[in-house]
Amino acid sequence: MKPGIHPNYVESTITCSSCGTVVHTHATVPEIRVDLCSQCHPFYTGKQRIVDTAGRVDKFNQRRAASEKVQRAAKRREKAATKA
């Protein structure tokens, strides 16, 4: 290794600004701050929420229910036509 071209490898603390979790490790900077960590991120905690903006989830569910209703009616008409 060439001397003088490598960064200093120091002890570092990673701090989560959301939950306050502190992790001690080594890095080239002494302090790292993150917004989310594995202790508070919804994917890892299993507390994932659906953010409903302007009722989009409700609108989707209504369209889906209407589509299923139309498909059931079409199947009934098809069965009735084959029986007759």
Phi and psi in degrees as a GROMACS rama.xvg file:
@    title "Ramachandran Plot"
@    xaxis  label "Phi"
@    yaxis  label "Psi"
@TYPE xy
-79.6722  136.648  LYS-2
-75.7197  143.35  PRO-3
88.1558  -3.39566  GLY-4
-107.732  -8.54639  ILE-5
-96.883  142.949  HIS-6
-72.2106  159.194  PRO-7
-72.2136  132.743  ASN-8
-103.579  108.079  TYR-9
-121.415  166.169  VAL-10
-68.0895  139.303  GLU-11
-135.057  152.001  SER-12
-118.648  131.725  THR-13
-104.365  122.606  ILE-14
-117.632  130.283  THR-15
-88.5823  125.663  CYS-16
-78.1169  -16.6942  SER-17
-81.0831  -50.479  SER-18
-112.749  -11.2239  CYS-19
84.7036  9.32419  GLY-20
-65.0169  137.479  THR-21
-119.272  130.933  VAL-22
-122.021  130.663  VAL-23
-99.6816  130.487  HIS-24
-153.483  -165.961  THR-25
-120.166  141.17  HIS-26
-159.665  -177.114  ALA-27
-89.0741  -7.92359  THR-28
-121.292  146.376  VAL-29
-74.9195  -23.5676  PRO-30
-142.326  133.485  GLU-31
-127.453  132.053  ILE-32
-115.167  132.258  ARG-33
-122.322  154.158  VAL-34
-78.111  -42.5264  ASP-35
-131.818  147.109  LEU-36
-128.752  -178.551  CYS-37
-70.295  -15.6381  SER-38
-79.8668  -26.3467  GLN-39
-122.652  -4.14344  CYS-40
-73.2703  132.824  HIS-41
-58.033  -31.9082  PRO-42
-64.369  -41.658  PHE-43
-82.9575  -29.569  TYR-44
-85.0248  -16.7737  THR-45
80.6645  11.6034  GLY-46
-107.106  47.0237  LYS-47
-73.6492  136.135  GLN-48
-117.884  150.511  ARG-49
-93.2705  120.014  ILE-50
-86.9508  112.521  VAL-51
-93.9565  106.708  ASP-52
-99.1791  115.334  THR-53
61.41  32.7085  ALA-54
69.1877  27.0607  GLY-55
-65.5525  -36.8441  ARG-56
-66.0491  -43.2453  VAL-57
-62.4687  -42.5562  ASP-58
-62.0194  -41.807  LYS-59
-62.6662  -45.7291  PHE-60
-62.2106  -36.9935  ASN-61
-66.4606  -43.9961  GLN-62
-62.8506  -40.3389  ARG-63
-64.4594  -43.2463  ARG-64
-64.3945  -40.5687  ALA-65
-65.1178  -39.9858  ALA-66
-63.9564  -43.4432  SER-67
-63.9879  -36.1362  GLU-68
-64.0212  -43.3411  LYS-69
-64.9523  -41.2561  VAL-70
-65.2086  -39.5061  GLN-71
-64.9631  -40.6273  ARG-72
-64.7732  -39.1327  ALA-73
-65.7093  -39.1254  ALA-74
-65.2826  -39.6372  LYS-75
-63.4272  -43.3851  ARG-76
-63.7827  -40.2279  ARG-77
-65.1422  -42.0858  GLU-78
-64.0856  -41.7509  LYS-79
-65.3756  -35.8938  ALA-80
-71.1091  -33.8655  ALA-81
-75.0658  -28.4061  THR-82
-75.9267  -31.3896  LYS-83
